[in-house]
Amino acid sequence: MAVFPSKKFRSSADSNTFGARYRAMMAKRPFLLFGLPFLTVIIAGSFVLTPAAAIRYERHDRKVRSMTREEELGVGSKKRKVDIREEYYRLAAKDLDNWEQKRVERLKGESDGLL
């Protein structure tokens, strides 16, 4: 049985191309031609993306701001005070035994959900 050589055949026309020269230099110095450019892109990307992230957080901080003491005091002033006894007697005053279920009118063309 024939044994195939481990080296691939490269023609003399391919040996002068940029790819062939790069492949030969890559075999000798892999970090210099692959690892160093890769790390450079990663580090440069972190420097480029840092200001973009800062802009994002500054924009968020402008939306969410702290309230002054006067604003804090005025937030709940328009709400009705709730008393549990008052709510109980209000509900007890209603006639809960006699009620009728009413369907909401649907818009024209809307399915009413009946089969």
C-alpha positions in Angstrom: 0.0 0.0 0.0 1.3 3.5 -0.9 2.1 6.0 1.8 1.0 9.5 1.2 3.4 12.3 2.0 2.5 14.6 4.9 3.5 17.8 3.1 1.0 19.2 0.7 2.2 20.0 -2.8 2.6 23.7 -3.4 3.3 24.8 -6.9 6.0 27.4 -7.6 3.3 29.9 -8.8 1.7 29.8 -5.3 4.9 30.4 -3.4 5.1 34.1 -4.4 1.6 35.0 -3.3 0.9 36.9 -0.1 -1.1 34.0 1.4 1.8 31.5 0.8 4.3 33.9 2.4 2.0 34.6 5.3 1.4 30.8 5.9 5.2 30.2 5.9 5.8 33.0 8.3 2.9 31.9 10.5 4.5 28.5 11.0 7.6 30.2 12.3 6.1 33.0 14.4 2.4 32.2 15.3 2.1 34.7 18.2 3.6 37.6 16.3 1.3 37.1 13.2 -1.9 35.9 14.9 -1.8 36.3 18.7 -0.5 39.9 18.8 -3.0 41.3 16.3 -5.8 39.5 18.2 -4.8 40.9 21.6 -4.4 44.4 20.0 -8.0 44.3 18.7 -9.3 43.1 22.1 -7.5 45.9 24.0 -8.4 48.6 21.4 -12.0 47.5 21.5 -12.2 48.0 25.3 -10.8 51.5 24.9 -13.4 52.3 22.2 -16.4 50.8 24.1 -15.6 52.4 27.5 -16.9 55.9 26.4 -19.9 54.3 24.8 -20.8 52.6 28.1 -20.3 55.8 30.0 -22.7 57.7 27.7 -25.3 55.0 28.3 -25.0 55.3 32.1 -25.0 59.1 32.0 -28.2 59.0 29.9 -29.8 56.6 32.4 -28.7 58.9 35.3 -30.4 61.9 33.6 -33.7 60.0 33.5 -33.5 58.7 37.1 -32.8 61.6 39.4 -33.2 62.0 43.1 -36.2 63.8 44.4 -36.1 66.9 46.6 -37.8 66.8 50.1 -40.7 68.9 48.8 -41.3 66.5 45.9 -41.2 63.5 48.3 -43.8 65.1 50.6 -46.1 65.9 47.6 -46.1 62.5 46.0 -48.8 60.8 48.1 -50.9 63.8 49.0 -53.6 63.3 46.2 -54.3 59.7 47.2 -57.3 58.8 49.3 -56.6 57.6 52.8 -57.7 53.9 53.2 -59.3 52.7 56.4 -60.0 49.0 56.6 -63.2 49.4 58.6 -64.6 51.9 56.2 -63.8 49.5 53.3 -65.5 46.7 55.1 -68.7 48.6 55.7 -68.8 50.0 52.2 -68.6 46.4 50.8 -71.2 45.2 53.3 -73.6 47.9 52.3 -73.7 46.5 48.7 -76.2 43.8 47.9 -73.8 41.0 46.9 -76.4 38.3 46.6 -78.4 40.0 43.7 -76.1 40.7 40.9 -76.2 40.2 37.2 -73.3 39.4 34.9 -73.1 41.7 31.9 -70.9 41.2 28.8 -68.8 44.1 27.5 -69.8 45.3 24.1 -67.3 44.3 21.4 -66.0 46.5 18.6 -67.3 45.8 15.1 -65.5 42.8 13.6 -64.0 41.7 17.0 -64.6 38.2 18.1 -66.9 37.9 21.1 -65.3 34.7 22.3 -68.5 32.6 22.0 -68.3 29.2 20.4 
